[in-house]
Amino acid sequence: MSDTDFWTFPPDRITHGSGARYELTVLHPPFTVDAADLPPNDPERAAEFARSLGTIDEVIEDLGSRKQSDTITVATRADLDLVQVGAWGNLVSISEPAFADDGNDMPLLAEATRLRERFPDALIVGRVEVHCGAEHTEDLVWLPDGTMFHACGWPGDEPFVVTGDPQAVMSALGITTEVLEDLDVYFDLDDEPNQNDWGALATACLAGADPWGRADLDGSSLRVRHSESATSHMEALYFSD
């Protein structure tokens, strides 16, 4: 099987949309770790984590290290074959364009559910934002005891659905109104769900452990072969008229 067998579009086909972020992070105890204190990325562990995901069939090529502040911009079909992943001690995180969605499939939630079973002691945080005609977001935070929230929809519009107990998540992680104000994040559970910045709340829940956007942290850049279902999903999302 070639590395592009599931694609029906050539590598240089321009995408109709782009993803601003599609990150999924697994943090094992202690949850108070600061990314600045993490050990260097382990490329073998990082590749193995990528390979273990339901959206990825195989790692085709290791393209070397990449600063976590230097994210991949999706412009062509070939860019959708690239993931950025790191394994730094008790923290593993991946940026995977197959997690992008328009609300019909919720691949981020599906993968987080699999990770919840694999790593029952971990804090799992996902943040996805994609622009395909309009902005669509999917964000989640899932604690080891099962407490979680999942927010998915079109910010400022409908439909927008929140499940779980975001207040319980915030209380467990010490995310107060004052914490959010200090981070300049608008968030009010009494407001309409589509008016809140759920991605910013997820970022606050990761706190200092957030590996994304950091110039002092390196991850691995990999070219992968996505699963047939993930490829079909991305074709429908990024190339539909």
N, C-alpha and C positions, 0 to 999 in steps of 0.2 A: 504493500500500500504506500503510495506517495504521501508527502506531508500535506497535500492540498486536495486529496481525493473527495472530500465532502463539500468543497466549495463549488459553486456553479458560476462564480464571477472571477475574472482574472485578478492577479495581485495588485494591478495599478488602477482598478476600478475605484473611483472617488466615492466616499461615503456621503449619504444625505444628511447624516447627523454626526454628532461627536459627543464623547463622554468627558465630563469635567472631572469625575472621580468614580472609581468602582473598587473600593477597598474592603477587605475582610481581614480582621485581626483576631488572633488567638493569644491571649495573655494568661499564662499560668502563674500561680501564686509565687512571690508576693505581688499584689496588684499595684503597690505603691512605687514600683521601680521607675526610675527616670531613664529615658532613652539615652541620655548623655553618658550614663554609667554602664550601658550594655556592652557585652563583648562584641568583637567584629562579626560580621555576617559569616555564616557557615554555608558556602555554596552548595555542598552536597545535601545538607539538610533542607536548604531552601528549594532545590530542585525536586527532592523527594516529596516535600509538602505539595508543590505544584502538581506533581504527577499523581498524587493521591486524591485530587479533587474530582468531583463528578463531571466537571465541564472539560477536563483535559484528558486526552488519551495518552499522550507521550510528549516528553521534552525532546525537541529536535536538535536544538543548538543552544549552547551557553554563549551569550554575546558579551559576557564580561560584567564587571561591576558598574553600578550606576548610582549616583548620589540620590538620596531620597527626596531631595529638593528638585531633581531633574526628572519630571514625570514624562510619560510617553503621550504624545498628541495623536489622536486617531484622525487620519485624513484619507487613507486608502484602505482597501481590503487587506493588504499585507500588514498594516499596523494592527489589525485585529488578531494577528497571530502572535503578538508580543505581550508578555506579562512581566511584571516587575515584582520580585518576591524577596523576602529576607527572613533569615532565622538567626536571631540574636539572643542567645541564652534562653530565657523563659518566654520570649516573645517571637511570634511568627506572624507575618502579614504579607498579603498579596494584593496587587492591583491587577484585576482580571476583567477585560472588556466584556466577557460573556455574562457578567453579572448585571450589565445594563438591561433595562426593561421599560416597557410602557404600561405596566400594571396588569398584564394578562397572565404572566407566568411566574413572576417573583423568584428568579433563580438565586438571588442573594439569600432569601429566607430558606430555600430548599437546601443550599449548601451549608448554611448555619445550622440547620437541623441535623445534618449528617455530622458536622463537627461537634455539636452538643453531645451526641452519642459517643463519639470517639474520645472526647476530652471532657469528662464530666466535672473536672475541677477548674475549668478555665472560664475566664471572662471573655465573651465573644462580642465583638463590635463590628458592625458593617455600615458603610456609607457609600451610597451610589447616587450620582447625579448625571443625567444624560439629557442632551438637547436634540430632539428629533421632531422638529416642528414646534414643540413647546417643551418646557422644562419638566422632567419627571424625576422624582426622588424616591429612594427607598432606604430607610435607616433602621437599625436595630441595635439593641443592647441586651445581652442575655447573661444573667448571673448563674453561678454554679447551682444555686438552690432552685433554679427554674424560673425565678422572677425575671420578667423581660418586658420590653415593649417593641413593637414593630409598627413603623409609620410608612405608608406608601401612598403616593398619589401625585397630584399636580398642584404645587404650591400656589396659593392665591386663587385656586379654582377647585372644581369638583370633577370626579370624585376624589376624596382623600379619606383614607381609613386608618385608624390607629387601634391596634389591639394590644392586649397585655395591660400592665400597670406602670405607666411611666413615673408616677409619684413614688411608688415603692422602689423602683430602680434608683431614682434620685436620692431618696432617703438612705438607701443602703450604701451608696457611694459618696454621701456627703455633699451632694450637689444642691446647694441652697440658692435662693434668689440672689443673695449677695455674691455668691461665686459667679453666677451668670452675669450679673451686672459688672463685676470686675473684668470679665472677659468680653464685655460689650456685646452680649448676646441677648436679643429680645426673646423671651419665652414666658408664656402665661397659659397654664393648663385650663384656665377659665375662658380662654379665647377659642375661636374656631380652630380646629386642628390644622387646616391648611394655611393658617396665618403664622404658625410657629416654625422656627428653624430647627428641625429635628436633627439635621446633620451636625449643627453646632452643639446640640445637647449630647449627641454621641461622642463628639470630640472632647467635650468637657468630662464625660465619663471615663475616657482613656487618660485624661490629664497628661502628666509628664511622660507617660509611656507611649504616646502617639509617635510612631516612627516617620510619618509622612510630612514632607515639607522641610526636612532637616538636611542642611548642607554638611553636617558633621557625621552623617550616617550613610553607609553604603549598602546597597542591596544587589541582587542579581537580576540581570536582564536576560530573559529566555525567549526563544522562539519555540512555540508549541504547536502540536496538532490537537485541535479541539475535538471533542466528541461529535458524533453526527447530530445529536439533538442540539448541542450548544451552537454548532455551525449553522444549522437551520434557523435557530432563534435569532442569531446575529444577522443573518441575511434578511430576515423579515423586518428586523428593527432598523438596520443601517442602510438598506437598499430599496425599501418599499417606496413607491411613488406617492 
